[in-house]
């Protein structure tokens, strides 16, 4: 399971991901590399037969925390054919 920071891993549409007003090119390039690394790592784990769960930082804040933990529990205990995307 990965817990991604909304800023560092570019959580699109999230209020915690805001493009910085200074050094914008630097930050977008840096964050773009993080996203590419995330995709590469997750694909490699899937190829090896792992289930990959991603939880965003904002999903662990109240009031979403309880719902997120319930989804994680279900994903970890359900048969693979029934797992939810987190």
PyMOL commands that set and color helices and strands:
alter all, ss='L'
color gray80, all
select helices_A, chain A and resi 24-47+57-60+65-77+80-82
alter helices_A, ss='H'
color red, helices_A
select strands_A, chain A and resi 2-4+54-56
alter strands_A, ss='S'
color yellow, strands_A
deselect
rebuild
show_as cartoon
